[in-house]
């Protein structure tokens, strides 16, 4: 399988990075600065470089605004002036000193043209050219199977409009009509903005029924009624596309990818929007339209689904971002993560959500070591909060919400938590 026809090739330049400037928060800035200014060696997938590029583009955008402010441009209103001042104030290092932009540009120059040579060598590949992952020699049935699925349905990759990147929930909420008419948004969200205009969240009032399914996500999708939209949560690795996919790991993300063409989407994100690195935003996610989950190699039967690519904190080790230090901080940060992927699902529903099934699950409760009950509590809070102009709980933006897990006991824990909602009894 080759990468020559990748539809995202035109996006693999630093100038293509979209900065949702008016949606940036101090928490997001702190997260980006923490990773971009690290002294550690770049990881296999150059996640740090992807984050560094975004930080440099934030500064570039900010300097453009500051120049217009100095010129008394009529394009700049008082609200944007105040916001620009806040962003500049947030752009400091761990010692609260202004960032050294010259050194950061030098750091980028040193690693700008580096490929994933170490990763390629680890997997026995003679080349680290883009998409080398598709040609790594392997005997693993799951990887070979997914390559057949990708050949069948995604030989030319995913279209740029099918791949979205959100840095936080604020960026998604700004797609609603009252904000999108004033604030620039990424072209990949043209469809979401139009749909939110036609079907305002304030007018959506569906059952939001909670269902518990004990099965693998790759099988559960075939139990969803036909002719409805499926949006599912991928329990993703934040710094490596597919996590242990090439090592034939068997966690939720890997199993989903072995049974679909979704791995190609993650590589298209890496070599397109993420400029040859890979980093899922700490308080955001990637959103992929129209992956296909196949029933088997011997069958042409498949289900289409949109994929929420979001990562949980790894409490048993260290990933790209620093782990929360207290339980309160853990709850607050995870709530931000969960609200972001739920908002992304709301924004990207087809129609008004009446025919949308949202498939979630106990993310981060396997090898990443997060407590099942605590994750359930965060889900409960996130789904019961108003969001994006909803008149009540955001769960009513959907017809059904399924919690899918291979572990019945995890579903049982979630069921106890949601039993507190009378409407779900």
Secondary structure, DSSP 8 states (H G I E B T S, - for coil): ---TT-TTGGG-SGGG----GGG--HHHHHHHHHHHT--S---TT-HHHHHHHHHHHHHHHHHHHHHHHHTT-TT--HHHHHHHHHHHHH-B-TTS-B--HHHHHHHHHHHTT---HHHHHHTT-S--STTGGGG-----HHHHHHHHHHHHH-TT---GGGEEEESSHHHHHTTSHHHHTTS---GGGHHHHHHHHHS-GGG-----EEEEEES-HHHHGGGS-TTSEEEEEEEE-SSSTTTTGGGT--SHHHHHHHTBSHHHHHHHIIIIITTT-----TT-EEEEEEEEEES-TT---EEEEEEEEEE---TTS--SS---SSHHHHHHHHHHHHHHHHHHHHHT-STTSTTEEEEE--TT-STT---HHHHHHHHHHHHHS--TT-SS-GGGGSSEEEEEES-HHHHHHHHHHHTTSGGG-
